[in-house]
Amino acid sequence: MPMRNNMFRRLPVEQATGRLYGGRHRLRVVYRTRDLVVLGLGVMIGSGIFKIAGEQASSTAGPGVLVSFLIAGGVCVLAALAFAELSSIIPVAGSAYSFSYVAFGEIWAWVVGWSLIMELLLAASVLARVWSLYATQALHDFGVPVPDALGDLIGQVKGPDLLALFILLLVVLMLATGSRLSLKTLWYMVLAKVIVIGLVIATGLKFFDAGNLTPFVPPARPAPEGDQTVLDAVLGAFGGGTPHVFGVWGLFAAAPAIAFAYIGFDLIATASEETDDAPRKVPRGILTALLTAIVLYAAVAIALVGMVGMDGFAKLDPDKLLIAAAFDGVGAGAMGKIVDVGAVLALTTVILVVTISLTRVVFSMARDGLLPRPLASMSRYKVPSRATLLAGGAAVVMSQTIDVLTLEQLVVIGTLFAFLFVAAAVLAMRHSQPDLHRPFRMPAAPLVVIATILAVGWLMLNLKVETWAYFAVWMAVGLVLYLLYGRRKSQMKLLLDAPPPDRPVAAALGAAPPPGALPPGVVPAGLAEPVPYESGPYGAPPYEPGARRPGMPETPYPTGRYPAARQPGGQFSRDPSSRDPRATGGRPPERYGRDDPARPPGPPPAGPYGSGQQDDPFAVEPGPYGSGPYRPGPYRPGEYGERDEEPPGGRYRR
């Protein structure tokens, strides 16, 4: 199959980064390293930090949930190392999509990009719904009355919801009109929620009881009946076993749900094209943000479990946010209101970053032609406003029409699927292009990559069978769209199908002329007219320097060596017509050339700015190494520029 019709055609690194074809980096640079860290914390620290530790401690892992946090964090660190290396090579907006395009080819890039669209679109919709629930709870806790007419339109699990609609429209409007406002807003909100988390940790440690951490690993027990995971199905089919919770197995079983809280560091890579010195700053931003999130999550888990204990979670008010109910249980009800505010701020930043990443993936795929090209156009705000409006509009429709809270695990499987390809792309790029400059290198790449693939695959097996079925349907729809549209409109295909440029055919070369002969039609220097052709195999006869032809002026210097107006001493005398002010740009006729015989004897008159300087701006003084335009005296700013300020006396005439 010809390469131009091959769905496995790869995007060259030079084209992906814009070094070969240019004009690819059209997003303006707005991020620095600390902005990337804030971006990562904005998406990784959401409402999960206030509830996930308690949920997994009470249902799956017990007090040993701290180990589950470290296991999930370790898996994400392995994946982050792969993202860091590829981001240092291919710092573009598409993230895992662009990495796959370069490493594996177009069809695999489409598969990864389509899974990212599913992940981010669902995440924005789900988070908008959860934001509405928490905002409604905060209004209730602060005693803010809600009109009866709005009671059924806010804080709803499914169906129309005004608060979910409001937050999505607000975020889309901010992003469609420029990201500088959204970046400043993100900074303030992330700072506020980190302060809230600090208060939660400090207050929780105040009520910490070491007895609540025992037994650290409770005895294993059969898992309650519910949705079956793929791993449960496999173990049940081949081993006849039943799933368990708690015990050592419970520590690992809780890790997939906790990994969902860390998901988001990969979205930092989508900001590579908008980052200054991205090959170095993006890897640092990814790893710094992820490690910071792991520390914060682990600290909250220790404080919460040590304050309540495994059995205490069952006694909490189920209608409240788990950690707020925990503070109510120990008599610190005021912290519950602070947690409400922190949860709303945390979810707002997550929605903001997720929507940014969604628009950048759509923009990158449209730029490559796999989605309609108009989506890659830039607005007057220097942002992809069309992609933002389309992605945000799709999230609004989905949040208002679908019961998205039941599809939460699709966000996880889409992300983990991209993780697999990114890890494999590290090995593929090391093999196919080992000489590429890598500002960041994944340590012990073959072993660490294999460990990453196995760990991510294990997390995917812990997802529900129903989730895998929905994911398969989504990917099948994506493949149909690619075959009908993306494969034909791909910019790579159009580039490879383009005919080669027309090139002129070189004429046959004749025999070389003898030494001293000139090609036909060439005029020797100093001749007023071409040498007439004479008979002979090479045209004009040899030209003899110094020979004078009829009509040439007589000068004491050989023709072809100096112009006739050149005078001894290295200077040029002015033409007599230069005495006419019209020919000298308005200079008075009494100004003389330096070597003009009509010039009065003696030194030049002193100008208004020091002795030896003439008032004539065109007169020059000899430099230290011969004649030339040398001006003695100190440098005056703007002396030679167009914006010179004219000094007193009008020395600089224009």
C-alpha positions as CSV (number, residue, x, y, z in Angstrom):
1,M,0.0,0.0,0.0
2,P,1.5,3.4,-0.9
3,M,2.5,5.5,2.1
4,R,0.1,8.3,1.2
5,N,-2.8,5.9,1.5
6,N,-1.5,4.1,4.5
7,M,-3.4,4.7,7.8
8,F,-0.2,4.0,9.7
9,R,1.7,7.0,8.2
10,R,3.7,8.8,11.0
11,L,3.9,12.4,11.6
12,P,7.6,13.6,11.4
13,V,8.9,15.1,14.6
14,E,10.0,18.2,12.6
15,Q,6.5,18.7,11.4
16,A,4.9,18.0,14.8
17,T,7.1,20.6,16.5
18,G,7.0,23.1,13.6
19,R,10.7,23.1,13.0
20,L,10.4,21.9,9.4
21,Y,7.2,23.4,8.1
22,G,6.8,26.4,10.4
23,G,3.7,28.2,11.4
24,R,2.5,25.3,13.6
25,H,2.9,27.0,17.0
26,R,0.1,29.5,16.8
27,L,-0.9,29.4,20.5
28,R,0.5,32.3,22.4
29,V,2.9,31.6,25.3
30,V,1.3,32.2,28.7
31,Y,2.7,29.5,31.0
32,R,5.8,29.2,33.1
33,T,6.9,26.4,35.4
34,R,4.9,27.6,38.4
35,D,1.9,28.1,36.2
36,L,2.1,24.5,35.1
37,V,2.3,23.3,38.7
38,V,-0.8,25.4,39.5
39,L,-2.5,23.9,36.4
40,G,-1.7,20.4,37.6
41,L,-2.9,21.1,41.2
42,G,-6.0,22.7,39.8
43,V,-7.1,19.5,38.1
44,M,-5.7,16.9,40.5
45,I,-7.0,18.4,43.8
46,G,-10.8,18.3,43.4
47,S,-13.6,17.1,45.6
48,G,-12.0,13.7,45.7
49,I,-9.5,14.9,48.3
50,F,-12.3,15.5,50.7
51,K,-14.1,12.2,50.3
52,I,-12.1,9.5,48.6
53,A,-9.9,8.6,51.6
54,G,-12.9,8.1,53.8
55,E,-14.8,6.1,51.2
56,Q,-12.0,3.7,50.4
57,A,-11.0,3.3,54.1
58,S,-14.5,2.3,55.1
59,S,-15.4,0.1,52.2
60,T,-12.2,-1.5,50.8
61,A,-8.8,-0.9,52.5
62,G,-9.4,0.2,56.1
63,P,-6.7,2.4,57.8
64,G,-4.2,0.9,55.3
65,V,-5.7,3.2,52.7
66,L,-2.6,5.2,53.1
67,V,-0.7,2.4,51.4
68,S,-3.3,2.4,48.6
69,F,-2.6,6.1,48.1
70,L,1.1,5.4,47.7
71,I,0.5,2.5,45.3
72,A,-1.8,4.5,43.1
73,G,0.7,7.4,43.3
74,G,3.6,5.2,42.3
75,V,1.7,4.0,39.2
76,C,1.0,7.5,38.2
77,V,4.6,8.5,38.8
78,L,5.7,5.8,36.3
79,A,3.3,7.2,33.7
80,A,4.3,10.7,34.5
81,L,8.0,9.9,33.6
82,A,6.8,8.7,30.2
83,F,4.8,11.9,29.7
84,A,7.8,14.0,30.8
85,E,10.2,12.4,28.3
86,L,7.8,12.7,25.3
87,S,6.9,16.2,26.3
88,S,10.5,17.2,26.1
89,I,10.7,15.8,22.6
90,I,7.3,16.8,21.2
91,P,6.1,19.9,23.2
92,V,2.8,20.4,21.3
93,A,-0.8,20.8,22.3
94,G,-2.0,17.3,21.5
95,S,-0.2,15.5,24.3
96,A,-0.8,11.7,24.1
97,Y,-2.5,12.2,20.7
98,S,0.6,13.9,19.2
99,F,3.0,11.4,20.8
100,S,1.1,8.5,19.3
101,Y,1.0,10.2,15.9
102,V,4.8,10.5,15.8
103,A,5.5,7.1,17.4
104,F,2.9,4.7,15.9
105,G,1.0,6.4,13.1
106,E,-2.2,8.2,12.2
107,I,-4.8,5.5,13.0
108,W,-3.4,5.0,16.5
109,A,-3.2,8.7,17.0
110,W,-6.9,9.0,16.1
111,V,-7.7,6.2,18.6
112,V,-5.8,7.9,21.4
113,G,-7.2,11.3,20.5
114,W,-10.8,10.0,20.4
115,S,-10.4,8.4,23.8
116,L,-9.0,11.7,25.2
117,I,-12.1,13.5,23.8
118,M,-14.4,11.0,25.6
119,E,-12.4,11.3,28.8
120,L,-12.3,15.1,28.9
121,L,-15.9,15.7,27.6
122,L,-17.3,13.3,30.2
123,A,-15.1,14.8,32.9
124,A,-16.4,18.3,32.3
125,S,-20.0,17.1,32.3
126,V,-19.6,15.0,35.4
127,L,-17.8,17.7,37.3
128,A,-20.4,20.3,36.4
129,R,-23.0,18.0,38.0
130,V,-21.0,17.4,41.1
131,W,-20.3,21.2,41.4
132,S,-24.0,21.8,41.4
133,L,-24.5,19.3,44.2
134,Y,-21.8,20.8,46.4
135,A,-22.8,24.4,45.6
136,T,-26.4,23.5,46.7
137,Q,-25.1,21.9,49.9
138,A,-23.0,25.0,50.6
139,L,-26.0,27.3,50.2
140,H,-27.9,25.1,52.6
141,D,-25.1,25.0,55.2
142,F,-24.7,28.8,55.1
143,G,-28.5,29.3,55.4
144,V,-29.0,30.9,52.0
145,P,-32.6,30.5,51.0
146,V,-33.4,28.9,47.6
147,P,-36.6,29.9,45.9
148,D,-39.1,27.1,45.5
149,A,-39.2,27.7,41.8
150,L,-35.5,26.8,41.6
151,G,-35.7,23.9,44.0
152,D,-36.1,21.3,41.3
153,L,-33.6,23.0,38.9
154,I,-30.4,23.0,41.1
155,G,-28.5,20.2,42.8
156,Q,-30.1,17.5,40.6
157,V,-28.5,14.2,39.9
158,K,-30.0,14.1,36.4
159,G,-32.1,16.2,34.2
160,P,-31.8,20.0,33.6
161,D,-29.7,21.8,36.2
162,L,-29.2,25.6,36.2
163,L,-26.0,25.6,38.4
164,A,-24.3,23.0,36.1
165,L,-25.3,25.0,33.1
166,F,-24.0,28.2,34.7
167,I,-20.5,26.9,35.6
168,L,-19.9,25.4,32.2
169,L,-21.1,28.6,30.4
170,L,-18.9,30.7,32.6
171,V,-15.8,28.6,32.0
172,V,-16.3,28.4,28.2
173,L,-16.8,32.2,28.1
174,M,-13.5,32.8,30.0
175,L,-11.6,30.4,27.7
176,A,-13.1,31.7,24.4
177,T,-12.0,35.2,25.2
178,G,-8.4,34.5,26.2
179,S,-6.6,32.4,28.7
180,R,-4.8,35.2,30.7
181,L,-7.9,35.9,32.7
182,S,-8.5,32.2,33.3
183,L,-4.9,31.7,34.4
184,K,-5.1,34.5,37.0
185,T,-8.4,33.1,38.2
186,L,-6.9,29.7,38.4
187,W,-4.0,31.0,40.6
188,Y,-6.3,32.5,43.1
189,M,-8.6,29.6,43.4
190,V,-5.8,27.0,43.7
191,L,-4.2,29.1,46.4
192,A,-7.5,29.3,48.2
193,K,-8.2,25.6,48.1
194,V,-4.6,24.7,49.2
195,I,-5.2,27.0,52.2
196,V,-8.4,25.1,53.0
197,I,-6.6,21.7,52.7
198,G,-4.0,23.0,55.1
199,L,-6.7,23.9,57.6
200,V,-8.3,20.5,57.1
201,I,-5.0,18.7,57.8
202,A,-4.1,20.9,60.8
203,T,-7.6,20.5,62.4
204,G,-7.8,16.8,61.7
205,L,-4.4,16.2,63.3
206,K,-5.7,18.1,66.4
207,F,-8.3,15.3,66.9
208,F,-5.9,12.5,65.8
209,D,-6.2,9.3,67.7
210,A,-3.6,6.6,67.0
211,G,-6.1,3.9,68.1
212,N,-8.2,4.6,65.0
213,L,-5.4,3.3,62.8
214,T,-5.6,-0.3,64.2
215,P,-5.9,-2.8,62.8
216,F,-4.0,-1.2,60.0
217,V,-4.9,-4.1,57.6
218,P,-8.2,-5.5,58.6
219,P,-8.9,-9.2,57.9
220,A,-10.2,-9.9,54.4
221,R,-13.8,-10.5,53.8
222,P,-16.0,-11.2,50.7
223,A,-16.9,-8.2,48.7
224,P,-20.6,-7.2,48.7
225,E,-22.5,-8.0,45.6
226,G,-22.5,-5.3,42.9
227,D,-21.0,-4.5,39.6
228,Q,-18.3,-7.0,38.5
229,T,-14.9,-5.8,37.4
230,V,-13.0,-7.4,34.5
231,L,-10.5,-8.8,37.0
232,D,-13.3,-10.4,39.0
233,A,-14.7,-11.9,35.9
234,V,-11.3,-13.3,34.8
235,L,-10.5,-14.7,38.3
236,G,-14.0,-16.2,38.5
237,A,-13.7,-17.8,35.1
238,F,-10.3,-19.4,35.6
239,G,-9.9,-19.8,39.3
240,G,-13.4,-20.0,40.7
241,G,-12.5,-17.4,43.3
242,T,-14.7,-14.6,44.7
243,P,-13.6,-10.9,45.1
244,H,-12.5,-9.8,48.5
245,V,-12.1,-6.5,50.3
246,F,-9.8,-5.5,53.1
247,G,-6.7,-7.5,53.8
248,V,-3.7,-7.2,51.6
249,W,-5.9,-7.6,48.5
250,G,-8.0,-4.6,49.6
251,L,-4.9,-2.4,49.6
252,F,-4.5,-3.1,45.9
253,A,-8.2,-3.1,45.2
254,A,-8.5,0.5,46.4
255,A,-5.7,1.8,44.2
256,P,-7.7,2.1,41.0
257,A,-10.3,4.3,42.6
258,I,-7.6,6.4,44.2
259,A,-5.7,6.7,40.9
260,F,-8.8,8.5,39.6
261,A,-7.9,11.3,42.0
262,Y,-4.4,11.7,40.6
263,I,-5.5,11.7,37.0
264,G,-4.9,15.1,35.5
265,F,-1.1,15.5,35.5
266,D,-1.2,14.4,31.9
267,L,-3.2,17.5,31.1
268,I,-0.2,19.6,31.8
269,A,1.3,18.2,28.6
270,T,-1.5,19.7,26.6
271,A,-0.2,23.2,27.6
272,S,3.3,22.5,26.1
273,E,2.7,24.7,23.1
274,E,1.8,27.6,25.3
275,T,4.8,27.2,27.6
276,D,8.1,29.1,27.3
277,D,11.1,26.6,27.0
278,A,8.6,23.7,27.1
279,P,11.1,20.9,26.7
280,R,12.5,21.6,30.1
281,K,9.7,23.3,32.0
282,V,6.8,20.8,31.1
283,P,8.6,17.8,32.6
284,R,9.4,19.7,35.7
285,G,5.8,20.9,36.0
286,I,4.4,17.4,35.5
287,L,6.5,15.8,38.2
288,T,6.3,18.6,40.7
289,A,2.5,18.9,40.5
290,L,2.1,15.1,40.8
291,L,4.4,14.7,43.8
292,T,2.7,17.7,45.5
293,A,-0.7,16.1,45.0
294,I,0.4,12.7,46.4
295,V,1.7,14.4,49.6
296,L,-1.5,16.4,50.1
297,Y,-3.7,13.4,49.5
298,A,-1.7,11.2,51.9
299,A,-1.7,13.9,54.6
300,V,-5.5,14.3,54.3
301,A,-5.9,10.5,54.5
302,I,-3.9,10.3,57.7
303,A,-5.8,13.2,59.3
304,L,-9.2,11.9,58.3
305,V,-8.8,8.2,59.2
306,G,-7.0,9.1,62.4
307,M,-9.8,11.4,63.4
308,V,-12.7,9.1,62.6
309,G,-11.5,5.5,62.3
310,M,-12.7,2.8,60.0
311,D,-15.9,2.1,61.8
312,G,-16.7,5.7,62.5
313,F,-17.5,6.5,58.8
314,A,-20.7,4.4,58.9
315,K,-22.1,6.7,61.6
316,L,-21.7,9.9,59.7
317,D,-24.5,11.9,58.1
318,P,-24.8,10.6,54.5
319,D,-26.4,13.8,53.3
320,K,-23.2,15.9,53.9
321,L,-19.8,15.9,52.3
322,L,-17.9,13.1,54.1
323,I,-15.2,15.2,55.6
324,A,-17.6,17.9,56.6
325,A,-19.7,15.3,58.4
326,A,-16.5,14.0,60.0
327,F,-15.7,17.4,61.5
328,D,-19.3,17.6,62.8
329,G,-18.8,14.3,64.5
330,V,-15.8,15.5,66.5
331,G,-17.4,18.8,67.4
332,A,-15.7,21.0,64.8
333,G,-18.7,22.0,62.8
334,A,-17.3,25.3,61.7
335,M,-14.7,23.4,59.6
336,G,-17.6,21.9,57.7
337,K,-18.5,25.3,56.1
338,I,-14.9,25.9,55.2
339,V,-14.8,22.5,53.6
340,D,-17.9,23.4,51.6
341,V,-16.2,26.5,50.2
342,G,-13.0,24.5,49.5
343,A,-14.9,21.8,47.6
344,V,-16.7,24.3,45.4
345,L,-13.4,26.1,44.6
346,A,-11.6,22.8,44.0
347,L,-14.3,21.6,41.5
348,T,-14.2,25.0,39.7
349,T,-10.5,24.7,39.0
350,V,-10.9,21.1,37.8
351,I,-13.7,22.1,35.4
352,L,-11.5,25.0,34.1
353,V,-8.4,22.9,33.5
354,V,-10.3,20.0,32.0
355,T,-12.1,22.3,29.5
356,I,-8.7,23.9,28.6
357,S,-7.3,20.5,27.8
358,L,-10.4,19.4,25.9
359,T,-10.2,22.4,23.6
360,R,-6.4,21.9,23.0
361,V,-6.9,18.3,22.0
362,V,-9.7,19.2,19.6
363,F,-7.5,22.1,18.2
364,S,-4.6,19.8,17.6
365,M,-6.6,17.1,15.8
366,A,-8.3,19.7,13.7
367,R,-4.9,21.2,12.8
368,D,-3.9,17.8,11.5
369,G,-7.1,17.5,9.5
370,L,-8.6,14.6,11.4
371,L,-11.3,16.9,12.6
372,P,-12.7,19.8,10.5
373,R,-9.9,22.4,9.9
374,P,-12.0,25.5,10.8
375,L,-11.8,24.3,14.4
376,A,-8.1,25.0,14.4
377,S,-8.5,28.7,13.5
378,M,-7.5,31.3,16.0
379,S,-9.7,34.2,17.0
380,R,-8.7,37.7,17.6
381,Y,-8.1,36.7,21.2
382,K,-5.3,34.4,20.0
383,V,-7.0,31.3,21.3
384,P,-8.9,28.5,19.4
385,S,-12.3,30.0,20.1
386,R,-14.2,27.7,17.7
387,A,-12.8,24.6,19.3
388,T,-13.6,26.0,22.7
389,L,-17.2,26.8,21.8
390,L,-17.8,23.4,20.2
391,A,-16.2,21.5,23.1
392,G,-18.0,23.6,25.7
393,G,-21.3,23.3,23.9
394,A,-21.0,19.5,23.7
395,A,-20.2,19.4,27.5
396,V,-23.3,21.6,28.2
397,V,-25.6,19.4,26.1
398,M,-24.2,16.2,27.7
399,S,-24.5,17.5,31.2
400,Q,-28.1,18.5,30.7
401,T,-29.4,15.4,28.9
402,I,-27.5,12.3,30.1
403,D,-27.1,10.8,33.5
404,V,-23.4,11.4,33.4
405,L,-22.8,10.5,37.0
406,T,-23.3,6.8,36.1
407,L,-20.5,7.0,33.5
408,E,-17.7,8.3,35.8
409,Q,-15.5,5.3,35.2
410,L,-15.3,6.1,31.5
411,V,-13.2,9.0,32.4
412,V,-10.7,6.7,34.1
413,I,-10.6,4.1,31.3
414,G,-10.0,6.8,28.7
415,T,-7.1,8.2,30.7
416,L,-5.5,4.9,31.4
417,F,-5.8,3.9,27.7
418,A,-3.8,7.0,26.8
419,F,-1.2,6.1,29.5
420,L,-0.6,2.7,27.8
421,F,0.2,4.3,24.5
422,V,2.4,7.0,26.0
423,A,4.5,4.4,27.9
424,A,4.9,2.3,24.8
425,A,5.7,5.4,22.7
426,V,8.8,5.9,24.8
427,L,10.3,2.6,23.7
428,A,9.1,3.1,20.1
429,M,10.8,6.5,19.9
430,R,14.0,5.2,21.6
431,H,14.2,2.5,18.9
432,S,13.2,4.5,15.8
433,Q,14.8,7.8,16.6
434,P,17.5,7.3,19.2
435,D,19.4,10.4,18.2
436,L,16.7,12.9,19.1
437,H,17.7,15.4,21.8
438,R,15.9,14.5,25.0
439,P,16.1,17.2,27.7
440,F,14.4,14.7,30.0
441,R,15.0,10.9,29.9
442,M,13.0,8.3,31.6
443,P,15.4,6.3,33.8
444,A,16.0,2.6,33.1
445,A,13.6,3.0,30.2
446,P,13.0,-0.6,29.1
447,L,12.3,-1.9,32.6
448,V,10.4,1.1,33.8
449,V,8.3,1.2,30.6
450,I,7.3,-2.5,31.0
451,A,6.5,-1.9,34.7
452,T,4.3,1.1,33.7
453,I,2.4,-0.9,31.1
454,L,1.8,-3.8,33.5
455,A,0.7,-1.4,36.3
456,V,-1.6,0.6,34.1
457,G,-3.1,-2.6,32.6
458,W,-3.8,-3.9,36.1
459,L,-5.7,-0.7,37.0
460,M,-7.8,-1.0,33.8
461,L,-8.7,-4.6,34.7
462,N,-10.2,-3.3,38.0
463,L,-12.8,-1.3,36.1
464,K,-16.3,-2.6,35.6
465,V,-17.3,-4.8,32.7
466,E,-20.0,-2.3,31.8
467,T,-17.4,0.4,31.5
468,W,-15.4,-1.6,29.1
469,A,-18.6,-2.2,27.0
470,Y,-19.4,1.5,26.8
471,F,-15.7,2.2,25.9
472,A,-15.8,-0.3,23.1
473,V,-18.9,1.3,21.6
474,W,-17.4,4.8,21.8
475,M,-14.2,3.6,20.0
476,A,-16.2,1.8,17.3
477,V,-18.0,5.0,16.5
478,G,-14.7,6.8,16.4
479,L,-13.2,4.4,13.9
480,V,-16.2,4.9,11.6
481,L,-15.7,8.7,11.7
482,Y,-12.0,8.3,10.9
483,L,-12.7,6.1,7.9
484,L,-15.4,8.4,6.6
485,Y,-13.7,11.7,7.2
486,G,-10.3,11.8,8.9
487,R,-8.5,9.4,6.6
488,R,-9.4,11.4,3.5
489,K,-8.9,14.9,5.0
490,S,-5.7,14.2,6.9
491,Q,-3.0,16.9,6.3
492,M,-0.4,14.2,6.1
493,K,-2.3,12.5,3.3
494,L,-2.7,15.8,1.4
495,L,1.0,16.5,1.9
496,L,2.1,13.1,0.6
497,D,-0.4,13.2,-2.3
498,A,0.8,16.7,-3.5
499,P,2.7,16.5,-6.8
500,P,6.4,17.4,-6.7
501,P,7.1,21.0,-7.6
502,D,7.9,21.8,-11.3
503,R,11.6,22.1,-11.8
504,P,13.3,23.7,-14.9
505,V,15.2,21.3,-17.1
506,A,18.9,22.2,-17.3
507,A,20.2,23.0,-20.8
508,A,23.0,20.9,-22.3
509,L,26.4,22.2,-21.4
510,G,28.8,23.3,-24.2
511,A,32.5,23.1,-24.3
512,A,34.4,25.3,-21.9
513,P,35.8,28.5,-23.4
514,P,39.6,29.0,-23.6
515,P,41.3,31.0,-20.8
516,G,40.7,34.7,-21.0
517,A,37.5,34.5,-23.2
518,L,34.2,35.9,-22.0
519,P,30.8,34.2,-22.6
520,P,28.6,35.8,-25.2
521,G,26.8,39.0,-24.1
522,V,29.0,39.7,-21.1
523,V,30.2,43.3,-21.0
524,P,33.6,43.9,-19.5
525,A,33.8,46.4,-16.6
526,G,34.3,50.0,-17.9
527,L,32.9,49.5,-21.4
528,A,30.0,51.7,-22.4
529,E,28.6,49.2,-24.9
530,P,28.8,45.4,-25.4
531,V,31.7,44.0,-27.4
532,P,30.3,43.0,-30.8
533,Y,30.3,39.4,-31.5
534,E,33.0,38.2,-33.8
535,S,33.5,35.0,-35.6
536,G,34.9,32.2,-33.6
537,P,33.7,29.2,-31.6
538,Y,33.2,31.2,-28.3
539,G,31.8,34.5,-29.4
540,A,33.7,37.6,-28.4
541,P,37.5,37.7,-28.6
542,P,39.5,37.9,-25.4
543,Y,39.3,41.3,-23.7
544,E,42.6,43.0,-23.0
545,P,42.5,45.3,-19.9
546,G,43.6,48.8,-20.7
547,A,42.5,48.8,-24.3
548,R,40.4,51.9,-25.2
549,R,37.6,51.6,-27.6
550,P,36.1,54.5,-29.6
551,G,34.0,56.9,-27.6
552,M,35.6,56.2,-24.2
553,P,36.9,59.2,-22.2
554,E,40.5,59.6,-21.8
555,T,41.8,59.4,-18.2
556,P,45.2,59.0,-16.8
557,Y,44.1,55.7,-15.2
558,P,43.6,52.4,-17.0
559,T,40.0,51.7,-17.8
560,G,38.6,48.9,-15.7
561,R,40.7,49.7,-12.7
562,Y,39.3,53.0,-11.4
563,P,36.3,55.1,-12.3
564,A,37.0,58.2,-14.3
565,A,35.9,60.5,-11.5
566,R,38.3,58.9,-9.0
567,Q,41.1,61.3,-7.9
568,P,44.4,60.6,-6.1
569,G,44.3,60.5,-2.4
570,G,41.4,58.1,-2.0
571,Q,38.6,60.7,-2.3
572,F,36.0,61.5,-4.8
573,S,35.6,65.0,-6.2
574,R,32.0,66.2,-6.6
575,D,30.5,66.6,-10.0
576,P,30.2,70.3,-11.0
577,S,26.5,69.9,-11.0
578,S,26.7,69.4,-7.2
579,R,27.1,73.1,-6.9
580,D,23.4,73.3,-7.8
581,P,21.4,73.1,-4.5
582,R,18.7,71.0,-6.3
583,A,21.3,68.3,-6.9
584,T,22.7,68.4,-3.4
585,G,19.5,68.0,-1.4
586,G,19.3,71.7,-0.5
587,R,22.9,72.3,0.6
588,P,24.2,75.8,-0.1
589,P,26.5,76.1,-3.1
590,E,29.4,77.5,-1.2
591,R,30.1,74.1,0.4
592,Y,33.1,72.4,-1.2
593,G,34.3,68.9,-1.4
594,R,37.3,67.9,0.7
595,D,39.7,67.7,-2.2
596,D,37.9,70.2,-4.5
597,P,40.6,72.5,-6.0
598,A,38.1,75.4,-5.6
599,R,38.0,75.0,-1.8
600,P,39.7,77.8,0.2
601,P,43.0,76.8,1.8
602,G,43.3,76.2,5.5
603,P,41.5,74.0,8.0
604,P,37.7,73.7,7.8
605,P,35.8,76.2,9.9
606,A,34.7,75.1,13.4
607,G,31.1,74.0,13.7
608,P,28.8,74.7,16.5
609,Y,29.6,71.4,18.3
610,G,33.4,71.6,18.6
611,S,36.5,72.4,16.6
612,G,37.2,70.5,13.5
613,Q,33.6,69.7,12.8
614,Q,32.0,71.4,9.8
615,D,28.5,72.6,9.8
616,D,28.0,70.6,6.6
617,P,26.4,67.3,7.7
618,F,27.8,65.6,4.6
619,A,31.4,66.6,5.2
620,V,33.6,64.0,6.9
621,E,36.8,63.9,8.7
622,P,39.5,61.3,8.1
623,G,39.3,58.3,10.4
624,P,42.3,56.8,12.2
625,Y,42.7,54.1,9.5
626,G,42.3,56.2,6.4
627,S,39.6,58.2,4.8
628,G,36.1,57.4,5.7
629,P,33.0,58.6,7.5
630,Y,34.4,59.0,11.0
631,R,33.0,61.4,13.5
632,P,35.3,62.3,16.4
633,G,33.8,63.1,19.8
634,P,31.5,61.3,22.2
635,Y,28.5,59.2,21.0
636,R,25.2,61.0,21.3
637,P,22.1,58.7,21.6
638,G,20.0,58.7,18.4
639,E,22.7,60.4,16.4
640,Y,22.3,58.2,13.4
641,G,18.7,57.0,13.8
642,E,15.5,58.3,12.2
643,R,14.2,59.7,15.5
644,D,17.2,61.9,16.2
645,E,16.3,64.9,18.2
646,E,17.6,67.9,16.3
647,P,20.1,69.8,18.5
648,P,20.0,73.6,18.8
649,G,21.2,75.3,15.7
650,G,19.6,72.9,13.3
651,R,22.8,70.8,12.6
652,Y,20.8,67.8,11.5
653,R,18.9,68.9,8.5
654,R,16.4,66.5,6.9
